[in-house]
């Protein structure tokens, strides 16, 4: 073989060997960890001055989209539309407190059941009724009358959720008969009431004896409540120099100078005697024609003239020294506060206002504010 061919072969072998070594070196370099590699040189940049706003603002020649701007009037109009009135400050405070306080305030809701109240010293039926937002009659009609007549501390009262009668079923009367007893002419008002569990009942259904049901809007016997009376100055058989009757009631005349009486006379000239005096009825009822004249039973002074919220409707009360007379359920009133009247003078007209089942006069005589039987003083 010629010499030049041998030299060429050796050169080719040497080039292949160098290529093999270089390739191996590159592969090993990629597989080594970064920490094993030489750290690059560190260069510290010299501080440079901060660009000014004019330098960062695009040049006029740059392509810039100019956004529309708002005038002050347009801005105020948009802000005004976006403002939505929020809750009052007190509500915001309550809301913030409830976020962190697990005991939230529950809004007052109407009760759906009869509750029990234990009588405390100093309680009155009127005060208890006002506390629960009920009429005094509702408290009386929903409990034993003996409890109402003498409120002894420790005894328990039934307190209905609404005005009406809380009735205990006795005997074998159906729902319609019970409703009619309390002047509720639609028995379905009792059956469908949310306060009673009478699903599936009908007006002819007879409830087991002892069952208690609520008659919403029902009315039982008329009960006379003795309003608070204040007497001042020599309170004895004279009745005092000044008297205040049912202060706070719409028709109260406030503090009135007392006036002595003259003689007794019948407050009605034509009537039908319908109900007498009893422990549950502090006067007598005289039925008649609406508008018939009602007269003063004795000479005295007007201490109440107007609407009575205890069930008497339009009422007049006269003071006659130690006596007072009450005229309830009137259709009109013909006298004013502090007016002096004589025995037999017309003071109003017979009517049917207040808790009344028909046109009549409810008439009372009280001695030092204690009800007396009018029939024992005036013959009827």
Secondary structure, DSSP 8 states (H G I E B T S, - for coil): --HHHHHHHHHHHHHHHHHHHHHHHHHHHHHS-GGGS---------------HHHHS--TTS---------HHHHHHHHHHH------HHHHHHHHHHHH-SS---------S-EEEE--TT--HHHHHHHHT--HHHHHHTS-HHHHHS--TT-EEEE-SSSEEEEE--SS-BHHHHHHHTT---THHHHT-TTS--TT--TT-B--TT-EEEEET---S-------EEEESS-STT--SEEEESTTSTTB--EEE---------S-SS-EEEE--BTTB-SEEEE--TT-EEE-SSSEEEEEEEEETTTTEEEEEEEETTEEEEEEEEEEE---TT-EE-TT-EEEEEB--SS-SSSEEEEEEEETTEEE-HHHHS--
